[in-house]
Structure formats: C-alpha cells, structure tokens
Amino acid sequence: MDIMLITVLFAIGFIGSFISGMVGIGGSIIKYPMLLYIPPALGFLAYSAQEVAAVSAIQVFFATLAGMLAYRKGNFMNTKLVLYMGVPIIIGSLLGGYGSKFLPDGVINIVYAVMALIAGVMMFMPKKGNEDGDFTKITFNRGLASISAAVVGILSGIVGAAGAFIIIPIMLVLLKIPTRVAIASSLAITFISSIGTTAGKIMGGHMLWIPSAIMVIASIIASPIGAKVGKKMNVKMLQWILAVLIIATVIKIWLDILS
C-alpha cells in the first residue's frame, strides 16, 4: 500500500477518534464522509460505500473501547441506561450490518444522511437534563430507551456506524440525560452496538483489513486523549462541537445525494 495513502488513512482515523473520544461518539459521523471523499480527492482509488461502512464499523469498535476505558474512573457511566439501550442496539446492529449486503451504495448513503439529519435537528431541541444533580439517581423511560436503541441499531448497522451520533441526541432530548452521563454511557452503548455491526459487516464480506488495521491503530492512540480532553471541557462547548460536526456532515451528504 502507498505510504501516502497509509498516512492519509491514519490521519483520518486519528482526527475522527480524537473527536469521538471527546464528545462520546464512535466517530463514524466524521470518518464515514472523510473516508468516502478524501482519498479520491487526493488521487487515490475511491472506496465504495459498502467498504467505507465496513472499515468504519471495525474502527468504531476499537475507538469506543479505548474511549470507554478512559471514562471508567469517573461516575458518569449509568449501568442501567447502558443495559436497556445496549441489548436492543446490538441485536438491531447485527441485523442491519448483515442486511446491508443486499442494499446498493445509494441507499446506504441515504440512510446515513437521514440519520445525520435527524440527529442534527435533535441537537438544537431543548435539553432538560439536570447537569448539576446527583448522577447516581438518574431516571429515564426504559421502554422509550429500548425501542429507540433497537431502531438506531438497525439503521446504524446498515451504514457501519455504531449510532452514537444519534444516540446522544436521543439521550439528551427524549430521555433527559445529563450531557456528561450521556457521553460516557454512549461510549459503552456504542461499543456494544459496534460488536453487532462489525460482525454483520464481516459476514457480509466487505471488510478491507489493511485500511481497517491502520484506522484501528489511530483509534487506540487518539480516542483516550480525546476522552481526557472532553472530561475537562465545558458542557455547552461539547454540545456545540457535536452539533456542528453533525450539521456539516448533513449538508455535505445531502448536497451529494441531491446533485
């Protein structure tokens, strides 16, 4: 493999994983469009949407694992929330990940764009979680949490994402979870989801192992660094960073689909 392409893939993995650790997402919201558009823009062979989704899936697995371990010493991760959303999302992501082999690239891109659009809209809706309360006494609608996680799991499995970029808005807006708890818990939920997504993509036969390995190495290095930075940042700043990332991706993907 060309050394320049290796450098480009590592940079994409590093940047995406740093941000993913910081704002509690798997990073596919960033890396999916970067993998899709940057290599061909620099003169390298373009990856198909199926291949990008597969590489994103395995990279998200390691990025969220590293980020989750970085958050484990805090009191932000809510075990019940992880359980009620984690079990449905891994079932859904396994089905979506395997089922995506039967879908054309255009449909996968549209599914991704719709998910990102919904997440972007939700980021600007009112959030009522108590940011200064006792994080050990958080309550939430368990049925809503499980159903929404299952739906997100199926859709995120299709695009090779673990769904954190839409899981976090769901936690903030619908379940009224405080931001730091949502970020820490979403890393664990996303890690669980990525198990099903990665398994589905491998069974679908679209995995590119060398680009995946490069992205994984970048993830293991960058995600814990991003998590440490995120724990020290202002809550509103974290919300705005996530919102800007989602909206920028929405605009780019929809412009390409409509053109």
C-alpha positions in Angstrom: 0.0 0.0 0.0 1.2 3.5 -0.9 2.9 5.3 2.1 0.9 8.4 1.3 -2.4 6.5 1.5 -1.3 5.0 4.8 -0.6 8.5 6.1 -4.0 9.8 4.9 -5.9 6.8 6.5 -4.0 7.2 9.8 -4.8 11.0 9.8 -8.5 10.3 9.2 -8.5 7.7 11.9 -6.6 9.9 14.4 -8.7 13.0 13.9 -12.0 11.2 14.0 -11.1 9.1 17.0 -9.8 12.1 19.0 -13.2 13.9 18.4 -15.1 10.7 19.1 -13.4 10.3 22.5 -14.0 13.9 23.3 -17.8 14.1 22.5 -18.7 10.4 23.2 -19.4 9.2 19.7 -17.9 6.3 17.7 -16.5 8.7 15.2 -18.3 7.4 12.1 -20.2 10.7 11.7 -16.8 12.1 10.9 -14.9 9.2 9.4 -17.6 8.0 7.0 -17.6 11.1 4.8 -13.8 11.5 5.3 -13.1 8.0 4.0 -15.7 8.4 1.2 -14.4 11.8 -0.1 -10.7 12.4 0.9 -8.8 9.5 -0.7 -10.3 10.1 -4.2 -9.8 13.9 -3.8 -6.1 13.2 -3.3 -5.9 11.0 -6.3 -6.3 7.6 -4.6 -8.8 4.9 -5.6 -12.2 5.6 -4.1 -13.7 3.2 -1.6 -17.3 2.1 -2.1 -20.0 3.0 0.5 -20.1 -0.7 1.4 -16.3 -0.8 2.0 -16.3 2.6 3.9 -19.1 1.3 6.1 -17.2 -1.9 6.9 -13.9 -0.1 7.8 -15.9 2.4 9.9 -17.6 -0.4 11.8 -14.4 -2.1 13.0 -12.7 1.2 13.7 -15.6 2.3 15.8 -15.3 -0.9 17.9 -11.8 0.0 19.0 -12.3 3.7 19.3 -15.3 3.3 21.7 -13.4 0.6 23.6 -10.5 3.0 24.2 -12.7 5.9 25.0 -14.9 3.8 27.4 -11.8 2.7 29.3 -10.7 6.3 29.6 -14.0 7.3 31.2 -14.2 4.2 33.5 -12.8 6.0 36.5 -15.5 8.7 36.7 -19.0 8.3 38.0 -20.6 9.3 34.7 -21.5 6.0 33.2 -25.0 4.8 34.0 -25.2 1.0 34.1 -29.0 0.7 33.8 -29.0 3.1 30.8 -26.2 1.0 29.1 -28.2 -2.2 29.7 -31.6 -1.0 28.5 -30.1 0.5 25.3 -27.2 -1.8 24.8 -29.0 -5.1 24.4 -31.6 -3.9 21.8 -28.9 -2.0 19.9 -26.6 -4.9 19.4 -29.5 -7.1 18.1 -30.5 -4.4 15.7 -27.0 -3.6 14.6 -26.3 -7.2 13.9 -29.4 -7.4 11.7 -28.6 -4.1 9.9 -24.9 -4.9 9.4 -25.6 -8.2 7.7 -28.7 -7.0 5.9 -26.7 -4.1 4.3 -25.1 -6.6 1.9 -28.4 -6.6 0.0 -28.6 -2.8 -0.4 -27.0 -0.6 -3.1 -24.5 2.1 -2.2 -27.0 4.9 -2.9 -29.5 3.5 -0.3 -26.7 3.2 2.3 -25.7 6.9 1.8 -29.4 8.0 2.0 -29.9 6.0 5.3 -26.8 7.7 6.7 -27.9 11.2 5.6 -31.4 10.8 7.1 -29.9 9.6 10.4 -27.5 12.5 10.5 -30.3 15.0 9.6 -32.5 13.7 12.5 -29.5 13.9 14.9 -28.7 17.4 13.7 -32.3 18.6 14.3 -32.4 17.0 17.7 -29.2 18.7 18.8 -31.0 22.1 18.6 -34.0 21.0 20.5 -34.4 21.9 24.2 -32.4 19.7 26.6 -33.8 19.4 30.2 -31.3 17.1 31.9 -30.0 18.3 35.3 -26.3 18.9 34.6 -25.5 19.5 38.3 -27.6 16.9 40.1 -26.8 13.5 41.6 -25.8 11.4 38.6 -26.4 8.1 40.6 -30.1 8.9 40.9 -31.0 9.4 37.2 -34.4 8.1 36.0 -35.5 7.6 32.4 -38.2 6.0 30.3 -37.0 2.4 29.9 -39.4 1.4 27.1 -38.5 4.5 25.0 -34.8 3.9 25.6 -35.0 0.3 24.4 -37.2 0.9 21.4 -35.2 3.9 20.1 -32.0 1.9 20.6 -33.3 -1.0 18.6 -34.3 1.2 15.7 -31.0 3.1 15.8 -29.2 -0.3 15.9 -30.8 -1.5 12.6 -30.1 1.8 10.8 -26.6 2.2 12.2 -25.7 -1.4 11.3 -26.6 -0.6 7.7 -24.1 2.3 7.4 -21.4 0.8 9.6 -21.8 3.3 12.3 -22.5 2.4 16.0 -25.1 5.1 16.1 -23.7 7.3 18.9 -24.2 10.5 16.8 -28.0 9.9 17.1 -28.0 8.0 20.4 -26.6 11.1 22.3 -29.3 13.5 21.0 -31.9 10.8 21.9 -30.5 10.7 25.5 -30.3 14.5 25.8 -33.7 15.4 24.3 -36.0 12.4 24.8 -34.6 10.7 27.9 -33.4 14.0 29.6 -30.0 12.5 30.5 -27.2 15.0 31.6 -24.6 15.6 29.0 -21.6 14.1 30.7 -23.6 10.9 31.6 -24.8 10.7 28.0 -21.3 11.0 26.6 -19.8 8.3 29.0 -22.8 6.0 28.7 -23.0 6.4 24.9 -19.4 5.1 24.6 -20.3 1.9 26.3 -23.6 1.5 24.3 -21.7 2.3 21.1 -19.1 -0.2 21.9 -21.8 -2.9 22.4 -23.5 -1.8 19.1 -20.2 -2.0 17.2 -19.9 -5.7 18.1 -23.0 -6.5 16.2 -22.3 -4.0 13.3 -18.7 -5.3 12.9 -19.8 -9.0 12.9 -22.5 -8.2 10.4 -20.1 -6.4 8.1 -17.5 -9.3 8.3 -20.3 -11.8 7.4 -21.3 -9.5 4.5 -17.8 -9.8 3.0 -17.0 -6.1 2.6 -14.1 -5.8 5.1 -10.8 -4.2 4.0 -8.4 -5.5 6.5 -5.3 -3.3 5.9 -7.1 0.1 5.9 -9.1 -1.2 9.0 -5.8 -2.0 10.8 -4.4 1.4 10.1 -7.6 3.1 11.4 -7.7 0.9 14.5 -4.1 1.8 15.5 -5.0 5.5 15.1 -8.1 4.9 17.2 -6.3 3.3 20.1 -3.9 6.2 20.3 -6.3 9.1 19.8 -9.6 8.2 21.5 -8.3 8.1 25.1 -6.6 11.5 24.5 -9.9 12.9 23.3 -11.8 11.5 26.3 -9.3 13.2 28.7 -9.8 16.5 27.0 -13.6 16.1 26.9 -13.8 15.5 30.7 -12.3 18.9 31.2 -14.3 20.9 28.7 -17.4 23.0 29.3 -20.7 21.0 28.7 -22.1 23.6 26.3 -18.9 23.5 24.3 -19.2 19.8 23.9 -22.8 20.0 22.8 -21.9 22.7 20.2 -18.9 20.7 18.8 -21.1 17.7 18.3 -23.9 19.8 16.7 -21.5 21.4 14.3 -20.0 18.1 13.2 -23.4 16.6 12.6 -24.8 19.6 10.7 -21.6 19.9 8.5 -21.9 16.2 7.6 -25.6 16.5 6.9 -25.0 19.4 4.4 -22.2 17.6 2.6 -24.0 14.2 2.3 -27.3 15.8 1.1 -25.6 18.0 -1.4 -24.0 15.0 -3.0 -27.3 13.0 -3.0 -29.3 15.8 -4.5 -26.7 16.6 -7.1 
